[in-house]
Amino acid sequence: MAIALALRVVSGLAAAALAALLLEYYGLAGPPSPLPQRRHMRRPHPAPGSGDRNIFWGLQISDIHLSRFRDPGRAADLEKFCSETVDVIQPALVLATGDLTDAKTKEQLGSRQQEVEWQTYHGILKKTKVMEKTAWLDIRGNHDAYNIPSRESINNYYRKYSAMRRDGSFRYVHSAPFGNYSFISVDATRSPGPKRPFNFFGILDEKQMKELLLLAKESSQSNHTIWFGHFTTSTILSPSPGIQSIMSSATAYLCGHLHMLGGLMPVLHTRHVQGTLELELGDWKDNRRYRIFAFDHDLFSFADLVFGRWPVVLITNPKPLLYSCGKHEPLERLLHSTHIRVLAFSLSSIASVTVRIDGAHLGQAVHLSGPIFVLKWNPRNYVNGTHNIEVVVQDSAGRSQSAHHVFSVQENIHLTFDPLASFILLTDHCILARVLFVLIVLIQLATLITFRLLVCPQLKGPWFFGEIIDGKLGCCFSFGIFVNGHFLQGGMTFVVGILQLVFFNIPLMAYLCWSLLQRCFGHNFRSHLRKGKYLKIIPVHLLMLLLYTWQVYSCYFLHMTYGTLALLVSPLRTWLTLLTPVLVRCVWTLKSAELGAFMVQLKSHLSS
């Protein structure tokens, strides 16, 4: 009865905690933000045709991670990108969306702004004169804010060596004869910027949200608005109504940060509920990815590319159905267009541009001007359902690349994004981490009550006290970090707490309970090994030894990252590591008389 009652209490607490968190972040959002919403007007003209006006294009590069200690090829290839690639493509602007430098120590465990990395980056921009060729809009990522006490700090090398040299969000307007196009940056880097790993989540406060809202209102008369930042919206902590709501008038949000999840998710694209596309770009660091995007007669299109592969191909009309949104684009222009339009770039001259629709050869596109190729078509031949367009481009050096996608000239047809990509990009991972953390703590508490063992350490109080930033002492809790008079709301702290619970605290608790059970059966450490069940017993001890090794390594990581003081004053890591062998020894050397009452209850339970 007591155990059942305890489980009911814990289940009730878990349900209450989950409900409270959901209500806090979803049920109490308040009225929607007074955002300017672009009124949808049917604008069939100007439609894509045989002219070379009403089009411009740009590039995006992200997560460059120039490193003092690793892969000098990142810098060499970036220099080639700024010279060769930019010279060939001639973009109107380039968005460099954060993590310009790596900012790690030699052993890759600590965090430190390396001025030589920033000097390398600045030297490449100067040597290639890329800022004279195009608008180079570079912003900070979490690595660029590692271990920086304030944005005014001399260690904030972004202010000295970047192209923009300005902290905070800003708006850039690309003006063309056919309209204005706004590009709004989102600077969600933390200030002060702690060392890794507690800098993984970005954060926006009320003041920053108001600034972004003002920028959104200023852009309401632009043909289109593109937002760009380093963090995905799912890794940005923001007050109500939330960052996705603030950018709801944007055509797309271009970002990086997740590095394609180590290659597991090469395509991380989705659409917000409000219609805005969120397009994460793979990293330059290991995968050398970059993106070309274009507005052709106000129809947005893009392609994610691998550096060094030529020719570069982008079909701008008809645009992909998956990335179409009638709320932000005049999609009726597809039906009124007279030509298929393709952007083709290469180191050598373009020899041929072959177009196929639904496998049928449609013809060879003709060169219009610059990289623009067109082929006359009748979109009314494709009014029913969806169709597949494929374009194969070959240059005079024999290199060939193809591009294809599904399109439709009907506005009432939609395609869905990959559910896993949508989950990764649309879920508030900080809230998810909080909920999981609370539930796992409650599960551990329930297990403790069930076994009536109340000696296992919990995740209470501070986790460690040390140099969160070089020269700045702070204290880390599960809910956030206090440093230099600032409170940094928890995000990654909950993830670290979950890992600690799942991979050490709960296994340690289970191991101690299992050891006590062996004692209740009348065994000591030596006798329980003589039972002959080695295949069942030895793996338990080996697994616990492996997890204990992981805990010891976490202490080493803490020391290398946050210093000796953090190692010494860390109940979560160091103290628990030292206490573990003491607890294990106490369990196996506990006198049988002290286990008497529990043994009687256990035998009574087994006999019944």
N, C-alpha and C positions, 0 to 999 in steps of 0.2 A: 504493500500500500504506500509506504513512504517513497519508494523508488518511483512508482507510478505518479504520485503527487508531484514529486520533484520534476519529472519529465514534463508534466502538464504545465507547471509553472514556467519552466525554461521555454517550452514551445510558445506559451503566451507572450513571454518577453520577446522572443524572436519575432513573432508576428507583429507585436507592437512597435518594435524597432524598425522593421521593414516598412510598416505603414507610415510611421513618423517621417522616415527619410523620403518616401515617395510623395507624401503630402507636402513636405517642405520644398521640394524641388519641382513638383509637377502640379500639385493641387492648389498651391498658394502663389501662383505666378503673377496674379493680378491682371489688370487690363492690358491688352496688347500695346506695344510701343507705338507712338505716333509717327510711324515711318512713312515717308513719301512712297506711294505706290504708283508705278507707271500705268496709266490707263491703256488698256488694250484697244488700239484702233486698227482697223484693217487698212494696211498700207501695201497694196500690191505692186506699187512702183516707187522707185526704180527697181526693176527685176534684173537678176543676173543675165547678162547678155554678152555681146561681143566687144564691149568697151573695157578699157583698163582703169577706169575710175572706180570709186566707191569700194576700194579694197586696201587693206594694209595688214601687215603681219608682224609678229614679235616672237621672242624666244623666252624660255624659262629654264633655269638651271638651279639645282638645289642640293644641299648636303655635300658640299665640296670637300670639307674636312682636310684642308691643307695641313700636313703634319711635319713637324721637325724630325720625327723619329721613324715614320712609316711611309712606305710607298711614294718615293719622289716622283713617280709617274703621274700622280694627281696634278702636281704643279705643271709638269711638262705638257700634259694633255690640255690643261686649262689654258695655257699660253697658246697652244695650237687652236683651241676653240675660239679664243678671243681674236685670233688673227685669221686663220683659214676659214673656219665655219662662219664667223660673223661677216667676213669679207664676201663670201659666196652668197649667203642668205640675205644680207643687208636688212636686218630687222629694224623696225621703227623704234623698238625698245627691247631691253633684256631685263627680265625679272630674276634676280639672284635671291632665292627665298631661304636664306639663313644657313647656319652652320658653315660659315665661310672657312673657319679654321677648326682644328681638332681639339686644341686646348687640353691635352693630357700630358701626364708626366711620362718619363721614358719607359717605365714598367707598365704603362697603360692603366694603372689603378687609380692614381691621383688625378686631380684637376688643377690646372694652372694655365693662365693666359701666357702663351709664348709669343713674345714680341716678334721673334724672327719669322713666325708663321704669318703674322700680319704684314710684315715687311715684304715677304714673298708675294703675298696676295697683291699688295699695293704696287710692287715692282712689275707684276704681270700686267696690271691695268695701265701703268705708265708706259711700259715697253711696247705693248701692242697698240697703244693709243686708242683703245676701244671706246673710251668715253668721248672721243672726238667723232667716232663713227656712228654712235647710237646713244640713246638714253639708257645708262646702266643703273638700274634701281636695285641696290643691294640692301638687305635688311638683316637683322640679327636673328640667330637661332639660339637654342638653349646652350650649345657649346660655346657660342660667342659671349655668353653671360656667365659662364662658370667662374666661381671664386672671385666675384667682383662686389665689393662692399656697397657701391653706389654708382649711379650712372656718371657722376662727376669724378669718379676715381681715375687716377692716372693709368690704372690697369685696364680701363675701358678703351682698348685700342681701336675699337670700331670708330670712335670719334676722330681718330687721328689718321687711320689708314684706309677707311672705306671710301666708296665713291660718294655716298649720300652724306656721311658724317653727321647724322642727326638721329637722336633717340626719339622714340615715340612713333605713333602712327602718323601718316601723312597722305596727301592726295596728289597724284600726278595726272595732268590732263594732256592727252594727245590730241592736238587740233589738226583737223584735215578740212579741205574744202567742202566735204560732204558731212561734216559734223564733228562733235567733240566726244571723246571717249575717256572716261575717268578710271583711274587705277588707284585703289585705296589699299594702303599697307596696314596690316594688323601686327602691332608690336606687343606680343603677349609674354615677352621674356620677364623673368622675375627680377625685382630690385628690392633688397640686395639679392645677388645671384649666388645661391649656395653651391657647394661642390656636388659632384655626382654621387649617388644617383637621384638626389632629391630635387633636381632641376628638370626632370623629364616632362612634367606638366606645366603648361603656360597658365597665366592668370591675368585677368582684367578686373580692375576695380571700378567703382561707380564713376569716378572722374574720367577714366579712359573710355568707358562705355558712352558717356555723354559726348566726348570728343569724336568717337566713331559715328555716333548718331548725327552729329553736326556735319561730318564729312559726307555721310549718306544723303543728307538733305541738300547739301551743296551740289551733289552729283545728279539730282533728280531730273535736270534738264538735259543731261548727256544722252547721246544715242544709246550708249551701253555703259555699264559699270562693271569692272572686274575688281574683285577683292583678291589680295594675295598676302600670304603670311607663311611663317615657318610651320607652326603647329596645325595639325588637323583640328577641326572644331571639337572633336570628341576628346581631345586632350587639353582643352582650354577651360579653366574654371572661370565662370563669369556670372555676375548677379542677374536677376530677373530684368528683362525678359529673355536673356541669353544671347550669345553671339550669333547664333543662326537666325534669330528673329531680326536682329539689327541689320544683317546683310541680306535680308529677304528681297530687296529690290535689285540685287546684283544678278548678272547673268551667270557668273561662275566665281568660285573661290578656288584659287590655285595655291597649293601648299606642298610640303614635303614631310620631313621628320621621321616617318615610319620605315624608310629604307626598304619598301616592299616586303616588310616583315622578314628580312633576311633572305629574300628570294621566294618565299612561300606564296606571296600574293603579288605577282608582277603587275596586276591591274587592280588599283584601289580607287574606284570611281563610284559615285552615287549621286543622288539628287535629294536635296532637303524637301521637307513637306511643303515649304513655300515656293519650290520650283528652282531654287538656285542649285547649280551643279557644284559638287565638291570633287576636285580632281587632284589626288595625291600623285606627285611625281617621284619616280624612283631616284635613288641617290647617284651622285657623281662619284662618290668615294670608292665604291667597289664595282659598280655596274655601268658607270659612265653614261648615265641617262640624261637626256635633255628633251625639251618639248618645243614644238613650233605651234603657234596658234594664229588664227586669222579671223578678221571680220570682212566678209565679202557681201556687200549690199546689206549690211547689218545682220548677216547670218554667221553665227559663231561656229568655228570648226577648229580641230587641233589634232596633233599626232604626237605620240610619245616615241622617241627615237633613241638609237644607240650611237654614240659618238664614233665617227670614222666610217660609217656605212653610207655610201653614196650610190645612187642619187637619193635625195630627200623628196618625198612625194606627199602632197596634201590635197585631197579632193575637197574643194570648197562649195561646189554645187553639183549635184544635190548633196546636202549635208546628212550625216548619220541620223537615223530615226531615234536611236537610243538617247542621243544628246540633244534632242529637239524639245523646245518648250515654247508654246504659243504665248505664254504670259510675258516672255522677255524678247521674243524674236518675231519678226513679220514672216511667219512660215508660209503665208499665202503667196509669197514671191516665188516659191519653188514652182507652183503651178503656172505662174506667168513667165517663168524664165525661158529664154530661147537657146541657151547654150550650157553645156556641161563645162565646168571650169576647174582647172587643175593648176596648182603651184608645183613646179619641178625645178630642183636645184642640183647642181653637181660641180665637181672640180673641172670636168670637161664639158663641152657643149652637149646639149640634149639632142640625141639622134632621132628618137621616136617616142611618142606617147600614145599607147594603144588602149582603147576603151572597150569594155565588154559590159553588157547588162544581162543578167540572168544567163550567162554563158554564151550569149550571142554576140558576135563581133559587130560593134557599132561604127567603128572607123578610127582614123588617126586624128588626134587633136592637132590643131595648127598653132604655131607660135604667134602670140599676140604682141607682147612686149615684156621685157624682163623675164621673170620666171613664169608668166601667165600663159597657159595653153587653153584653148577653147575648142569645143566641138558642138555643132548645131544639133539640137534634139527637139523632140516634141514631148513634153512631160505628160500630155493628155493620153499618150499611149500607155502610161503606167499608173492610171488613176485607181486601179483596183489592187488592194492588198499591198504587200511589201515586195521589194525587189532588191537584188544584189548587184552592186556596181563594182567593177574591178578595173584598175588602171595600172598598166605596166609601163614603166619608164626605163629607157635604155640610153646611155650616153655614148659619146664617140669613142670612149676607151673600152667599151664592151661591158661596163658595169650595168647591172639591172636591179631594180627594186619594184615591188608592187604594193598597192594599197587597195583595200576593199572594205566595204561596209554595206549594211542594209539600210535602205531608204524607203520613204513613202511620201507621196504628194498629198495624201489624205491626212487631215489634222486630227481625226478621231481615232487613230491607231497609235498604240504605245507599246514599248518594250520595257522589260524590267531589268534592273541591275542585279548583279550577283548578290544573293542574300547575305553571304558571309562578308563581302566588301561593305555592304550597307550597314551590317551590324557593327563592323569595326569603325566606320566613319560616322555613324549617326548615334551610337550609344555614348552616353556620358560615362566614361570609364572611371572617373573619380567617384561618382555616385555608386557605380557598380562595385568598385573596390571597397568603399565604405560598408555597403550592405554585406558583402562577402566577409569582410573583417569581423563585423558584429556577429554574423551567424556562426562563423568558425569559433569565435570566443565563447559564444553560448553553447555550442556543441561541446567544446572542451569543458565548460562548467558543468554541463549535464553529465558528462562522463565522470567527472570528479565526484559529483554528488552520488552517482550510481555506485561507484566503488568506495565512496566515503573516504577518499584520500585527499586531504586538503593541504598537502605539503609541496605540491609541484608549483614552481614559480609561474606567475601570471604576467601578462603584458600591462602592468600597472606602473604609474609614475613615468619619469623620463627614461628614454632608451639609452641616451648617452649625453655627455656634456663635453664639449670640446670646440675646436676651431672650425665652425661651420664655413667660415671664410677666413683666409689667412689673416691673422692678427685680430680677428673678431670672434669672441667666444659666444656660444649659443647653446641652446638646449633643444633636443629633438624628442617629440612626443608622437604618439600615433596620430593625433589630430592636426599636427603641424609643427613648425619650427619657430622658436624665438631666437632672434639674432640681431645684435646691434640696435636694439630698441624697436625692431620690426617683428610682426608676426606673419609668417608665411603659411598660408592655409595648406592643410595636408592634401596630398594627392598621391605622390609616389610613396609617402610614408605608410599609407594603408596597404599598398602592394608589398612593400618590404615586410610589414607586419603579417600579412597573409603567408608569405614565404616562410617567415620564421615559425609561425604556428604549424603550418602543414609539414614542414621538413625538419622540425626539431621539437618544438614544445609538445605537440600532441603525440608524436612517436615516443618521446621521452616519458610522457605520462603513461602511455599504454605499456611501455616496457617496464616501468616501475610497478604498474598494476599486475602485469603478468608475472613479474618476479615475486611479488607478494603472494600471488596465488600459488606459485611453486612452494613457497615457504609454508603456506597453510596446509598443503598436502604433506608436510613433514619433511621436505627436502631442504638441504642447504646447497651452496653453490656447487660443491664437489659431487654430492649425491645425485643431484638432478641431471648431471652429465653422465652418470653411470646407468641411467635408465635404459640406455640402448637406443633411444629415439633421436639419434644424432641428426638425421635429415630434417627433423622438425625443430630441434633446439638450436643447433649451431647457426643456421641462417638467421635466427632472431638476433643472436648476439652480433653476428657479422653486419647485419643491416644497421643495428644501433651504433656499431663502431664506425660504419661509413658515414652515418648522419652526424656523429660526433666530430668526425674529421672535417665535414662540411662546416660545422659550427666553429671549429678552430680556425679554418680558413677565413670565415667571416670576420673573426677577430683580427686576423692579419690584414684583411681588406680595410677594416675600420681604422687600423693603425696607419696604413699607408695613405689613406684618404684624408682622415681628420686628425691625425697626430697622436702623440703619446698620451696626452691628457684624456682624449676620447677613449683610448684603450683602457685606461685605468678607471675611468668613471663611466662605465657602461654596464648597468644591470642586465640589459637584454643580451649582450654578447659576452663580455669578459666574465662578469660575475656568475652568470648562468653556466658558462663553460667550466669555471673552477668548481662550482657547486655540484655539477652533474656527477663526477666520480664519488663525491662525498655522499650524495643521495643513494647512488647504486650500492656503495659499501654498507650504508646504514640498513638498506633493505635486506641484503644478504647476510648481515651479521646481527640482525635484530633477534633478541632472545625470544624463544618460543612462548614463554610465559606472557610476554607483552602482546602476543597474537592470540591469546587464549579465547577471549570473548568472540572475536571475529571467526575463529576456527569453529567454535561451537555453532554459530549461526550458519556457517557454510555447510557443515555436515548435516545440520537439520534441514537445510534447503535441498541438499542433494538426496537425502533419504526420502523426502516427500515427493 
